[in-house]
Amino acid sequence: MQKESLGLYLYCLYRGGDSLPDLVGVDGGHKVFTLSCGDVKAAISFVPLQEFGASALEQRMGNLEWIAPRVLIHERIIEEIMEAYPVMPMRFCTIFADRERIEELLRLHHRKITRFFSDIADKEEWGVKGYINGGQLEKAIKGRTPAVQPIAEKLKEASPGQAYLLRKKRDLALKDGLSGMAAQVTEEIFQDLLAHATKGTRNKVLQLEGDKERKEMILNAAFLVSKSDVRIFQGKVKESEEKYHSRGLTFSVTGPWPPYNFCPVFGDESGG
C-alpha cells in the first residue's frame, strides 16, 4: 500500500514551555505538537496533502461546507494555546512540506518575531465595531445641516416639478451631512480609544445584509490593549455609546482575540 503524503500545518508561533493542551489538528486525526527553534515554538500537526496540498486547496477554497468547520478548528486551537502562552497566529491553511521549511522561516524572520512577542507582552487584542442607524441619525442632524435649511424653505412655495428637484437636492445634502458626521464621530472615537491602547488599526467595514433597521457599520477597528487597562478601555467604549446613542450610534467590544491585526508580514508563509 502506498504511504500517505503528509505536510505540516502551522497554527501559530508561541513563546513558553513545550507542553501543549491535548489537541487534535485541523484534519481531525493528527495531534498538535511542538517544534522548537530557540526561544520560539511552532504549534503544528501533520495533514494529508491529498486534502491539504496546494492543488487540493485550490479546489476546496470555494467550498464553504469544507472551509467553515476547519476554520473553527484552526481558531479553537490557537485560542486554547493562547490561554497558556502569548501567540503569533498564522493564516488558515499555512502548510509546509517539512520541518526544515518551518525552521527556515523562524531563522529568516527571527528579529521580526522577537520584536512582535516583545510588543504584545502582557497585552491583548480587542475588537471594536461601531454601527449607525441611518434613520435615527438623519432625524438628529436634519436641523443641523446648513445646506438643508434653505432647500426646506424653498419647498414650501415650490411647484410640483420644482419640489421634486428640490427634494432630490435635499436628500443629497442630507446624505453628505450623514457621511460627514459619521466620519467625524468615528475619527473622534478611534482616537479616544487609541489613547487607552498601545496600538490600533482600522479594518474594512463590513456590509450588513438584510438589515431592517437601516443599520450600517461605520467602524471596524482592532486595538492592542495592556491587560491592566482592559476594564478602562471597555469603559471608554461604553462612554462613547452613551455619548452618541441619541444620534443612532451603537458599539460592540469583543475579545481577547489572537493578535492577527498586529502580526508582522512575512510574505507567503507557506513553504510547499
WODACOR-V125397 format. One record per pair of residues at least 12 apart in sequence whose C-alpha atoms are under 10 Angstrom apart, sorted by the first residue. I is the first residue (numbers start at 1). GAP is how many residues later the second one is. D is the distance in Angstrom with one decimal. If there is no record, write none. Layout:
i=(I:I)
gap=(GAP:GAP)
d=(D:D)
This chain:
i=(4:4:4:4:5:5:5:5:5:5:5:6:6:6:6:6:6:6:6:6:6:6:6:7:7:7:7:7:7:7:7:7:7:7:7:7:7:7:7:8:8:8:8:8:8:8:8:8:8:8:8:8:8:8:8:8:8:8:8:9:9:9:9:9:9:9:9:9:9:9:9:9:9:9:9:9:9:9:9:9:9:9:10:10:10:10:10:10:10:10:10:10:10:10:10:10:10:10:10:10:10:10:10:11:11:11:11:11:11:11:11:11:11:11:11:11:11:11:11:11:11:11:11:11:12:12:12:12:12:12:12:12:12:12:12:12:12:12:12:12:12:12:12:13:13:13:13:13:13:13:13:13:13:13:13:13:13:13:13:13:13:13:14:14:14:14:14:14:14:14:14:14:14:14:14:14:14:14:14:14:15:15:15:15:15:15:15:15:15:15:15:15:15:16:16:16:16:16:16:16:17:17:17:17:17:17:17:18:18:18:18:18:18:18:19:19:19:19:20:20:20:20:20:20:20:20:21:21:21:21:21:21:22:22:23:23:23:23:23:23:24:24:24:25:25:25:25:25:25:25:25:26:26:26:26:26:26:26:26:26:26:26:26:26:26:26:26:27:27:27:27:27:27:27:27:27:28:28:28:29:29:29:29:30:30:30:30:30:31:31:31:31:32:32:32:32:33:33:35:35:35:36:36:36:37:37:37:37:37:37:38:38:38:38:39:39:40:40:40:40:40:40:41:41:41:42:42:42:42:42:43:43:43:43:43:44:44:44:44:44:45:46:46:46:46:47:47:49:49:52:52:52:53:53:53:53:53:54:54:54:54:57:67:67:70:70:71:71:71:72:73:74:74:74:74:74:75:75:75:75:75:75:78:78:78:79:79:79:81:82:82:82:82:86:86:86:86:86:86:86:86:86:87:87:87:87:87:87:87:87:88:88:88:88:88:88:88:88:88:88:89:89:89:89:89:89:89:90:90:90:90:90:90:91:91:91:93:93:94:94:94:94:94:95:95:95:95:96:96:96:96:97:97:97:98:98:99:100:101:101:101:101:102:102:102:104:105:105:105:105:108:109:109:109:112:112:112:112:113:113:113:113:115:116:116:116:117:119:119:119:119:120:120:120:120:120:120:120:120:121:121:122:122:122:122:122:123:123:123:123:123:123:123:123:123:123:123:123:124:124:124:124:124:124:124:124:124:124:124:124:124:124:124:125:125:125:125:125:125:125:125:125:125:125:125:125:125:125:125:125:125:125:126:126:126:126:126:126:126:126:126:126:126:126:126:126:126:126:126:126:127:127:127:127:127:127:127:127:127:127:127:127:127:127:127:128:128:128:128:128:128:128:128:128:128:128:128:128:128:128:129:129:129:129:129:129:129:129:129:129:129:129:129:129:129:129:130:130:130:130:130:130:130:130:130:130:130:130:130:130:130:130:130:130:131:131:131:131:131:131:131:131:131:131:131:131:131:131:131:131:132:132:132:132:132:132:132:132:132:132:132:132:132:132:132:132:133:133:133:133:133:133:133:133:133:133:134:134:134:134:134:134:134:134:134:134:135:135:135:135:135:136:136:136:136:136:136:136:136:137:137:137:137:137:137:137:137:137:137:138:138:138:138:138:138:139:139:139:140:140:140:140:141:141:141:141:141:142:142:142:142:144:144:145:145:145:145:145:145:146:146:146:147:147:147:147:147:147:147:148:148:148:148:148:148:148:148:148:149:149:150:151:151:151:151:151:151:152:152:152:154:155:155:179:181:182:182:182:182:183:183:185:185:185:185:185:186:186:186:186:186:187:188:189:189:189:189:189:189:190:190:190:190:190:190:190:192:192:192:192:193:193:193:193:193:193:193:193:193:194:194:194:194:194:195:196:196:196:196:196:196:196:196:196:196:197:197:197:197:197:197:197:197:197:197:198:198:198:198:199:199:199:199:199:199:199:200:200:200:200:200:200:200:201:201:201:201:201:201:201:202:202:202:202:202:202:203:203:203:203:203:204:204:204:204:204:205:205:205:205:205:206:206:206:215:215:215:216:217:217:217:218:218:219:220:220:221:221:222:222:222:222:222:222:222:222:223:223:223:223:224:224:224:224:224:225:227:230:230:233:234:234:234:237:237:237:237:238:238:238:238)
gap=(43:44:45:46:41:42:43:44:45:48:92:39:40:41:42:43:44:45:46:47:90:91:92:37:38:39:40:41:42:43:45:46:88:89:90:91:92:264:265:35:36:37:38:39:40:41:44:85:86:87:88:89:90:91:93:94:262:263:264:16:17:18:23:33:34:35:36:37:38:39:43:65:81:83:84:85:86:87:88:89:93:261:15:22:24:25:32:33:34:35:36:64:79:80:81:82:83:84:85:86:92:259:260:14:15:21:31:32:33:34:63:64:66:67:70:76:77:78:79:80:81:82:83:84:29:30:31:32:62:63:65:66:67:69:70:74:75:76:77:78:79:82:246:21:22:23:27:28:29:30:31:65:68:72:73:74:75:76:77:93:100:104:20:22:25:26:27:28:29:64:67:68:70:71:72:73:74:75:99:103:21:23:24:25:26:27:69:70:71:72:73:99:102:23:24:25:68:69:70:71:17:19:22:23:24:67:68:15:16:17:18:23:24:25:14:15:62:65:12:13:14:23:60:61:64:65:12:56:59:60:62:63:55:58:22:50:53:54:57:58:21:49:53:19:20:21:22:45:48:49:52:18:19:20:21:26:43:44:45:46:47:48:49:50:51:66:67:18:19:20:21:24:25:43:46:47:19:42:45:16:17:18:19:14:15:16:17:18:13:14:15:16:12:13:14:45:12:13:64:67:68:66:67:70:65:66:67:69:70:73:65:68:69:72:71:75:47:66:70:73:74:77:46:62:65:45:46:60:61:64:34:35:38:44:46:50:51:52:55:58:50:49:50:51:52:48:49:46:48:41:42:43:40:42:43:44:219:39:41:216:218:36:25:26:22:23:20:21:22:20:19:15:16:17:18:19:14:15:16:17:182:183:12:179:180:177:178:179:177:174:175:176:177:31:32:34:35:36:37:38:172:173:29:30:33:34:171:172:173:176:25:28:29:32:170:171:172:174:175:176:168:169:170:171:172:173:174:168:169:170:173:179:180:169:178:179:176:177:174:175:176:177:178:174:175:176:177:173:174:175:176:173:174:175:173:174:172:171:168:169:170:171:167:168:169:167:161:164:165:166:158:155:156:157:151:152:153:154:150:151:152:153:149:146:147:148:146:79:80:105:143:78:79:104:105:106:139:142:143:105:106:102:103:104:105:106:74:75:100:101:102:103:104:105:106:107:133:136:73:74:99:100:101:102:103:104:105:106:131:132:133:134:135:72:74:75:97:98:99:100:101:102:105:129:130:131:132:133:134:135:136:137:71:74:95:96:97:98:99:104:107:108:127:128:129:130:131:132:133:135:73:74:75:93:94:95:96:97:125:126:127:128:129:130:134:62:65:74:91:92:93:94:95:106:109:123:124:125:126:127:73:74:76:77:88:89:90:91:92:93:108:121:122:123:124:125:56:59:75:85:86:87:88:89:90:91:107:110:111:119:120:121:122:123:51:55:74:77:83:84:85:86:87:88:89:117:118:119:120:121:46:50:81:82:83:84:85:86:87:112:113:115:116:117:118:119:80:81:82:83:84:112:114:115:116:117:41:44:48:79:80:81:82:113:114:115:78:79:80:112:113:77:78:79:109:110:111:112:113:40:41:44:45:107:108:109:110:111:112:36:37:39:40:109:110:107:108:109:38:106:107:108:33:36:37:40:106:31:32:35:36:30:33:28:29:31:32:33:36:27:28:31:22:23:25:26:27:29:30:18:19:21:22:23:24:25:26:29:21:24:20:12:15:16:18:19:22:14:15:18:12:12:15:39:66:36:37:65:67:35:36:33:34:55:59:64:32:33:34:54:63:32:52:30:47:48:50:51:52:12:29:30:31:32:33:47:41:44:45:48:30:32:39:40:41:42:43:44:47:28:29:30:31:39:38:27:28:29:30:33:34:36:37:38:40:25:26:27:28:29:30:32:33:35:36:25:26:27:28:23:24:25:26:27:62:63:21:22:23:24:25:61:62:19:20:21:22:23:60:61:17:18:19:20:21:59:16:17:18:19:58:13:14:15:16:17:12:13:14:15:16:12:13:14:33:34:35:33:32:33:34:31:33:32:31:32:32:40:31:32:33:35:37:38:39:40:32:36:38:39:32:33:35:37:38:31:29:25:26:20:18:19:20:13:14:15:16:12:13:14:15)
d=(9.8:6.9:8.1:8.2:9.7:8.5:6.0:5.8:7.3:9.4:9.6:9.7:6.1:5.4:4.6:5.3:8.2:9.7:8.8:8.8:9.5:7.7:8.7:9.9:8.4:5.7:5.3:6.3:5.9:9.6:7.8:7.7:6.5:5.8:4.9:6.4:9.1:9.8:8.4:9.9:6.3:5.6:4.7:6.0:8.7:9.1:9.6:9.8:8.5:5.5:5.1:6.2:6.2:7.4:9.6:8.7:9.7:9.5:9.6:8.4:8.2:9.5:9.1:9.9:8.5:5.3:5.3:6.1:6.4:9.7:8.8:9.8:9.8:9.1:6.7:5.9:4.5:6.5:9.0:9.6:9.9:9.1:10.0:9.4:10.0:9.9:6.9:6.1:4.6:7.0:9.1:9.5:9.0:6.8:8.6:8.7:7.6:5.6:6.0:7.6:8.3:9.5:8.8:9.1:9.3:9.0:7.6:5.7:5.9:8.3:6.7:8.4:7.4:6.4:9.7:9.6:8.8:6.4:5.5:7.6:7.7:8.2:7.3:9.1:8.5:6.0:5.6:7.7:9.5:10.0:8.9:6.5:9.9:8.7:9.4:9.9:6.3:5.4:4.3:5.1:8.5:9.4:9.6:9.5:9.4:9.6:6.7:5.6:4.5:6.2:9.1:9.3:9.7:9.7:8.6:5.7:5.0:6.5:7.7:9.1:8.7:9.7:9.7:9.7:8.9:6.0:5.3:6.4:7.5:9.7:8.2:8.2:9.6:6.3:5.7:4.4:6.1:8.5:9.6:8.3:9.7:9.8:6.5:5.2:6.0:8.8:9.6:6.2:6.0:6.9:9.0:9.6:7.8:7.7:7.7:7.6:8.2:5.9:7.8:9.5:9.5:9.8:9.3:9.6:8.4:9.1:8.2:8.7:6.4:8.5:8.0:7.7:9.7:9.6:8.5:7.8:9.8:9.7:8.0:7.1:7.6:8.4:8.9:6.9:8.4:9.5:9.2:8.9:7.4:7.1:9.9:9.0:9.8:9.8:9.5:9.7:9.5:7.0:8.8:9.5:8.2:8.8:8.4:8.1:5.8:7.7:8.0:9.2:7.4:7.8:7.8:9.9:8.0:9.0:7.7:9.9:8.8:5.7:8.2:8.9:5.7:6.1:9.7:9.8:8.7:9.9:9.1:8.8:8.3:6.0:7.7:8.6:8.7:7.7:9.0:9.9:9.1:9.0:8.9:9.4:8.8:8.4:9.8:9.7:6.2:5.9:7.1:9.5:8.5:5.9:7.6:9.8:5.4:4.6:7.9:8.6:6.1:9.1:7.9:8.7:8.4:10.0:8.4:9.6:9.2:6.5:9.5:7.0:7.9:9.6:9.9:9.1:9.2:9.6:9.9:9.0:9.9:7.9:8.7:8.4:8.3:9.5:9.5:9.9:9.1:9.6:9.4:8.1:9.0:8.9:9.1:8.6:8.6:9.7:9.8:9.9:9.2:9.8:9.6:9.7:9.6:9.3:9.6:9.9:9.6:8.5:9.8:9.3:9.1:7.7:9.7:7.9:9.5:8.0:9.4:9.2:8.2:9.7:8.9:9.8:7.7:8.5:9.5:9.9:8.6:9.2:9.7:6.6:8.7:9.8:9.9:9.7:9.3:9.0:6.7:8.5:8.8:9.7:9.7:8.5:9.7:8.6:8.8:9.6:7.3:9.4:7.6:6.7:9.9:9.7:8.9:7.1:9.9:7.3:10.0:7.7:7.3:8.4:9.0:9.2:8.8:9.3:9.6:7.8:8.9:10.0:7.0:7.6:9.5:9.8:8.2:8.0:7.8:9.4:7.4:6.8:7.3:9.0:6.6:9.0:10.0:6.3:6.9:6.1:9.7:9.9:7.7:9.6:9.9:7.8:8.8:8.4:9.9:8.5:8.6:9.5:10.0:8.3:8.9:6.5:5.1:8.2:9.5:8.1:5.1:6.5:6.9:8.5:5.5:4.5:5.2:8.6:6.1:5.0:8.2:8.4:9.9:9.6:9.7:8.7:6.0:8.4:8.9:8.7:7.6:9.5:8.6:7.6:9.3:8.6:9.4:9.4:9.7:7.4:9.2:6.7:8.8:8.8:8.6:7.5:10.0:9.8:9.2:8.0:6.9:7.1:9.4:8.9:9.6:9.3:9.1:9.1:9.9:7.6:8.8:8.5:8.2:8.6:9.6:8.4:9.3:10.0:8.6:6.0:5.8:8.2:9.3:8.5:9.8:6.3:5.3:4.2:5.1:8.3:9.1:9.0:9.3:9.3:9.7:9.8:8.1:5.5:5.3:6.4:6.3:9.9:9.9:8.3:7.9:5.7:7.0:7.8:7.1:9.6:9.3:9.2:6.6:5.6:4.6:6.2:8.9:9.5:9.8:9.0:6.6:5.4:5.3:6.6:5.3:8.3:8.0:8.4:9.6:9.4:8.5:5.7:5.3:6.5:7.1:8.7:9.3:9.3:6.9:5.7:4.7:5.3:6.2:9.1:8.5:9.9:9.6:9.7:9.8:7.5:5.8:4.4:6.4:9.0:8.1:5.6:5.1:6.2:8.0:7.8:9.8:9.2:9.4:9.5:7.4:6.1:5.3:6.1:7.9:9.5:8.0:6.9:5.7:4.5:6.6:9.0:9.9:9.9:8.7:9.8:7.2:7.6:5.2:4.6:6.3:8.7:9.8:8.4:5.6:5.3:6.6:8.6:7.9:9.5:9.3:9.9:8.5:5.8:5.5:4.6:6.6:8.7:9.7:9.9:9.0:6.9:5.8:4.5:6.6:9.0:9.8:9.9:9.9:9.9:9.8:6.2:5.4:4.4:5.6:7.0:9.2:8.1:5.6:5.2:6.2:8.6:10.0:8.0:9.6:8.0:5.3:5.2:6.4:6.7:9.3:9.8:9.3:8.1:5.4:4.5:6.5:8.9:6.7:5.6:4.5:6.6:9.1:9.7:8.0:4.8:6.4:8.3:9.6:7.9:9.9:8.2:5.6:6.3:7.3:9.0:7.1:9.1:8.1:6.8:8.6:9.4:7.9:9.6:9.1:9.7:9.6:7.8:6.2:5.1:8.7:9.9:7.2:9.2:9.1:9.7:9.5:7.9:4.7:5.2:7.9:7.3:8.5:8.7:6.8:8.2:8.8:9.9:8.2:9.3:9.8:7.5:5.6:8.2:8.3:7.7:7.6:8.6:8.0:9.9:7.2:8.7:9.3:10.0:8.9:7.9:7.2:9.3:6.3:9.1:9.9:8.9:9.7:9.1:9.4:7.8:9.7:6.1:8.2:9.6:8.7:9.9:9.8:8.5:5.7:8.4:9.2:6.2:6.9:9.1:8.8:10.0:9.3:9.5:6.4:7.9:7.8:6.3:9.4:8.3:8.5:7.7:7.8:7.8:9.7:9.6:9.9:7.1:9.4:9.8:9.1:8.0:9.2:9.5:9.9:9.6:8.5:9.5:7.1:6.5:9.8:10.0:9.9:9.1:9.6:9.3:9.1:8.3:9.9:6.8:9.7:8.6:8.4:9.8:7.9:9.7:9.6:9.8:9.7:8.0:9.2:9.0:8.2:9.8:9.8:6.8:9.2:10.0:6.7:7.3:9.3:9.7:7.2:8.9:9.1:9.2:9.3:9.1:9.3:7.3:8.7:7.3:8.8:7.6:6.0:9.7:8.4:9.9:6.2:5.7:4.6:6.8:10.0:7.9:8.8:9.9:7.5:7.4:5.5:5.7:7.1:8.4:5.6:5.1:7.4:9.9:9.9:8.3:7.1:5.6:4.2:6.2:8.8:8.7:8.6:8.7:5.6:5.4:6.5:9.0:7.4:8.4:7.5:5.9:4.3:6.4:8.9:9.3:8.0:5.3:5.6:7.6:8.8:9.7:9.3:8.2:6.5:8.5:6.0:6.3:6.1:5.4:8.7:8.5:9.0:7.8:8.9:9.0:9.5:9.5:9.6:9.5:9.6:9.2:9.9:8.8:10.0:9.9:9.7:9.3:9.5:9.5:9.7:9.5:9.0:9.4:6.9:8.9:10.0:9.1:8.4:8.8:9.5:9.8:7.8:8.8:7.8:9.4:9.6:9.9:9.5:9.4:9.5:7.1:9.3:9.7:7.1:7.8:7.2:9.3:7.7:8.7:9.0)
